[in-house]
Amino acid sequence: MKKWIMVFVLFFTIANCCGCAGLSKKFIRKRKEPVKKPRIYQVRIYDKKPTPELYKKHYAYWMAWQSELISDLGQSHKKDARCIEEIVGNLIDMRNMLVKEKADGLEGHIDKLAGVRDVIVAEQLSQFNRHLIKGVLEREDRAVKKKFNFNRVKNYLKTSFEDESEVLPQGV
C-alpha cells in the first residue's frame, strides 16, 4: 500500500511540474512581434516670403477657379462650394502679400465674393440667384484682372509677411 501511495504522490508531483499547460507552451511556436521602426521627424523652418512668383501662382489659381465657377455655376453644389472657397482663399493670400494701401482695394472684392460664398454654401442657388451671382462673379473677375494683375501690383509687394509698409524696389 505504501508503494501505491508513493507512486501516486510521485505521479502527482511529476504531473504537477510538467502538466499540460507547460507542455503546450514548450511545443507551440511563439509569434514574433514585428520590429517597430522609429519614426523620424525632420523639423524644418521654412522662410516664406512674398515673392513675385508666389503672387503669380495665387493669381493664376484664382483665375482658374474663378473661370471654372463662372462656366459651371449651378451644376454641382459641392463643386460650386469648393470653387468659391478656393477663390476667396487665393484672394486673401494675394491680399496678404500686398502693402496696406493696395490690400485695402482688394478687401472690397473679397467681401463681395464672401457674400456669394454665403449664398452658395447655404444652398440658396435658385434660377434667379444663379443669374445674379453669375453677374457678380463676372464683374469681380474683370475688376480684379484689371486692378490686381501682376504688372500693376509688382511694385506693391511686401518684403516679408510681418512687415506692413515695405515695398519691393522698382527694379524687381
Backbone torsions as a table, in degrees:
resi	resn	phi	psi	omega
1	MET	NA	-40.7	177.9
2	LYS	-62.7	-32.0	179.9
3	LYS	-65.8	-43.1	-179.9
4	TRP	-67.1	-37.6	178.6
5	ILE	-66.6	-41.4	178.9
6	MET	-64.7	-39.8	178.9
7	VAL	-66.2	-42.1	-179.9
8	PHE	-64.9	-44.1	178.5
9	VAL	-64.7	-42.2	178.9
10	LEU	-64.0	-44.3	178.0
11	PHE	-63.2	-42.7	179.0
12	PHE	-62.9	-41.1	179.3
13	THR	-66.8	-44.1	179.2
14	ILE	-65.3	-42.0	179.6
15	ALA	-65.8	-36.6	-180.0
16	ASN	-70.3	-37.8	-178.9
17	CYS	-72.7	-40.8	-177.7
18	CYS	-126.7	60.9	-178.3
19	GLY	-74.5	-171.9	-174.4
20	CYS	-64.4	-38.6	-179.3
21	ALA	-64.8	-39.6	179.1
22	GLY	-66.5	-39.2	179.5
23	LEU	-67.9	-41.1	-179.0
24	SER	-66.3	-34.7	177.6
25	LYS	-68.3	-30.3	-178.1
26	LYS	-74.0	-34.9	-170.6
27	PHE	-104.1	-4.1	177.9
28	ILE	-103.1	131.1	-178.7
29	ARG	-69.9	142.6	177.7
30	LYS	-87.3	145.9	178.5
31	ARG	-71.2	138.3	176.6
32	LYS	-87.5	128.7	177.6
33	GLU	-77.6	134.5	179.6
34	PRO	-64.8	143.0	-180.0
35	VAL	-74.0	123.1	179.9
36	LYS	-84.5	124.8	178.0
37	LYS	-82.1	134.1	179.6
38	PRO	-70.3	138.6	177.7
39	ARG	-82.0	135.3	-179.0
40	ILE	-112.6	120.8	177.8
41	TYR	-107.9	121.3	178.8
42	GLN	-101.9	113.7	-178.1
43	VAL	-88.7	123.5	177.8
44	ARG	-123.1	139.8	174.3
45	ILE	-103.8	112.7	-179.2
46	TYR	-88.0	133.6	177.8
47	ASP	-95.0	95.0	-176.4
48	LYS	-97.5	123.1	-179.6
49	LYS	-124.0	151.2	174.1
50	PRO	-71.4	112.2	-179.9
51	THR	-114.6	160.9	176.2
52	PRO	-58.9	-36.7	179.9
53	GLU	-65.2	-39.5	179.3
54	LEU	-66.5	-40.9	177.3
55	TYR	-63.9	-44.2	179.0
56	LYS	-60.6	-38.6	179.9
57	LYS	-63.5	-47.8	179.7
58	HIS	-67.3	-34.7	177.4
59	TYR	-65.7	-42.3	178.4
60	ALA	-65.4	-41.7	177.0
61	TYR	-62.5	-42.8	178.7
62	TRP	-60.2	-45.9	-179.5
63	MET	-60.6	-41.7	-178.3
64	ALA	-65.8	-46.7	-179.5
65	TRP	-66.8	-38.9	-179.4
66	GLN	-63.8	-47.7	-179.1
67	SER	-66.6	-34.4	177.6
68	GLU	-66.2	-41.4	179.5
69	LEU	-67.9	-39.9	179.1
70	ILE	-63.2	-41.6	-176.9
71	SER	-77.4	-31.4	-174.4
72	ASP	-113.2	20.7	-176.6
73	LEU	-61.9	128.1	175.9
74	GLY	92.0	-5.7	-179.4
75	GLN	-79.7	-37.7	-179.8
76	SER	-145.6	126.6	-178.6
77	HIS	-63.2	-42.6	-179.2
78	LYS	-63.4	-41.2	-179.8
79	LYS	-67.7	-40.9	178.0
80	ASP	-62.2	-44.0	-179.5
81	ALA	-64.2	-41.8	179.5
82	ARG	-64.7	-43.3	-179.4
83	CYS	-61.4	-46.8	-176.4
84	ILE	-69.2	-33.4	176.1
85	GLU	-64.0	-43.7	179.3
86	GLU	-66.7	-38.2	179.1
87	ILE	-61.3	-51.4	-178.3
88	VAL	-64.7	-40.6	179.4
89	GLY	-62.1	-43.1	179.3
90	ASN	-69.5	-34.9	176.1
91	LEU	-66.8	-37.7	177.4
92	ILE	-65.4	-40.8	177.3
93	ASP	-63.8	-39.5	177.2
94	MET	-64.6	-41.0	179.1
95	ARG	-62.5	-38.9	-178.7
96	ASN	-67.3	-18.1	179.0
97	MET	-91.6	-8.1	-176.7
98	LEU	-100.6	154.7	176.1
99	VAL	-69.2	165.8	-169.7
100	LYS	-55.8	-48.6	-174.8
101	GLU	-66.5	-34.2	178.4
102	LYS	-80.0	-33.6	179.6
103	ALA	-67.5	-32.1	178.5
104	ASP	-63.6	-31.9	177.1
105	GLY	-67.9	-30.8	179.9
106	LEU	-81.1	-19.8	-177.1
107	GLU	-61.5	-40.0	179.0
108	GLY	-62.8	-38.9	178.4
109	HIS	-67.5	-38.6	178.4
110	ILE	-64.5	-41.0	179.7
111	ASP	-63.6	-42.6	178.8
112	LYS	-62.9	-42.7	-179.7
113	LEU	-72.5	-26.5	174.4
114	ALA	-68.2	-35.3	174.1
115	GLY	-64.3	-40.2	176.0
116	VAL	-63.4	-40.1	178.6
117	ARG	-60.1	-42.1	179.8
118	ASP	-61.3	-40.0	179.2
119	VAL	-68.0	-42.6	-177.9
120	ILE	-68.6	-43.7	-178.2
121	VAL	-67.4	-34.0	179.2
122	ALA	-76.6	1.1	179.4
123	GLU	57.6	40.4	177.5
124	GLN	-103.6	41.7	-174.2
125	LEU	-96.2	78.4	175.8
126	SER	-81.7	177.6	-179.8
127	GLN	-61.5	-40.6	179.7
128	PHE	-66.5	-47.3	-179.9
129	ASN	-64.0	-34.1	-179.5
130	ARG	-61.3	-42.6	179.4
131	HIS	-68.9	-40.2	177.9
132	LEU	-63.4	-45.9	-178.6
133	ILE	-65.9	-39.2	178.5
134	LYS	-62.9	-39.1	176.6
135	GLY	-63.9	-43.0	178.2
136	VAL	-62.5	-44.2	-179.5
137	LEU	-62.1	-41.2	-180.0
138	GLU	-67.6	-40.4	178.1
139	ARG	-64.6	-43.8	179.8
140	GLU	-66.3	-35.5	178.0
141	ASP	-61.0	-48.5	180.0
142	ARG	-65.0	-42.2	-176.7
143	ALA	-65.6	-44.5	-178.3
144	VAL	-69.1	-39.5	177.9
145	LYS	-64.1	-34.9	-178.6
146	LYS	-73.9	-43.1	-172.0
147	LYS	-96.8	-24.0	-171.3
148	PHE	-123.8	23.3	172.5
149	ASN	-70.5	163.6	-171.2
150	PHE	-61.3	-38.2	-178.1
151	ASN	-62.5	-30.0	179.6
152	ARG	-84.2	-25.3	-174.7
153	VAL	-111.7	3.6	-175.6
154	LYS	-62.0	-25.8	178.9
155	ASN	-87.4	-2.8	-177.5
156	TYR	-112.1	15.2	178.8
157	LEU	-78.9	142.5	176.3
158	LYS	-74.4	159.8	175.2
159	THR	-90.0	-22.1	173.7
160	SER	-151.3	161.8	-177.2
161	PHE	-72.7	-20.2	-179.5
162	GLU	-80.5	-29.9	-176.5
163	ASP	-75.1	142.0	179.1
164	GLU	-98.5	-28.6	-169.9
165	SER	-121.3	-3.2	-175.4
166	GLU	-74.9	142.7	-179.9
167	VAL	-125.0	143.1	175.4
168	LEU	-65.6	150.8	178.1
169	PRO	-62.9	158.2	-176.1
170	GLN	-62.0	-27.2	-175.3
171	GLY	-78.6	-7.1	-174.9
172	VAL	-81.0	NA	NA
